[in-house]
């Protein structure tokens, strides 16, 4: 069965294939995405850049979907840390 993914998901997948550590690190993934696809320009102001980039939430949502589809994997230590954060959130907020 062929899996259909969005253009953003394809770009995120490409970044992770080129830099596998980005699958485990949202900050790294977002930085690479903004520089590679959104044209982040270090010589411009923060406002200029932020007004033109993809939301970090969209990028990390694409990464989560790729994981859900089985197209990327996380390292075991990252899986454990994310699960622990989930449990902590659930206990704190009762959800």
BELKAMO-V668491 format. One record per backbone hydrogen bond with DSSP energy under -1.0 kcal/mol. CO is the residue of the C=O (numbers start at 0). NH is the residue of the N-H. E is the energy in kcal/mol with one decimal. If there is no record, write none. Layout:
# BELKAMO-V668491
co: [CO,CO]
nh: [NH,NH]
e: [E,E]
This chain:
# BELKAMO-V668491
co: [5,6,7,8,9,10,11,12,13,14,18,19,20,24,25,26,27,28,29,30,31,32,32,33,40,44,45,46,48,54,55,56,57,58,59,60,61,62,63,64,65,66,74,75,76,77,78,79,80,81,82,83,84,85,86,87,88,89]
nh: [9,10,11,12,13,14,15,16,17,18,21,22,23,28,29,30,31,32,33,34,35,36,37,39,43,48,49,50,51,58,59,60,61,62,63,64,65,66,67,68,70,69,78,79,80,81,82,83,84,85,86,87,88,89,90,91,92,93]
e: [-2.4,-2.1,-2.5,-2.7,-2.1,-2.2,-2.4,-2.5,-2.0,-2.8,-2.4,-1.7,-1.4,-2.6,-2.7,-2.4,-2.7,-2.5,-2.9,-2.3,-2.6,-3.2,-1.1,-2.1,-2.1,-2.2,-3.3,-2.0,-1.8,-1.5,-2.6,-2.2,-2.0,-1.9,-2.4,-2.3,-2.3,-2.0,-2.5,-2.3,-2.5,-1.4,-2.3,-2.5,-2.2,-2.6,-2.2,-2.5,-2.2,-2.2,-2.5,-2.4,-2.5,-2.6,-2.5,-2.4,-2.8,-1.7]
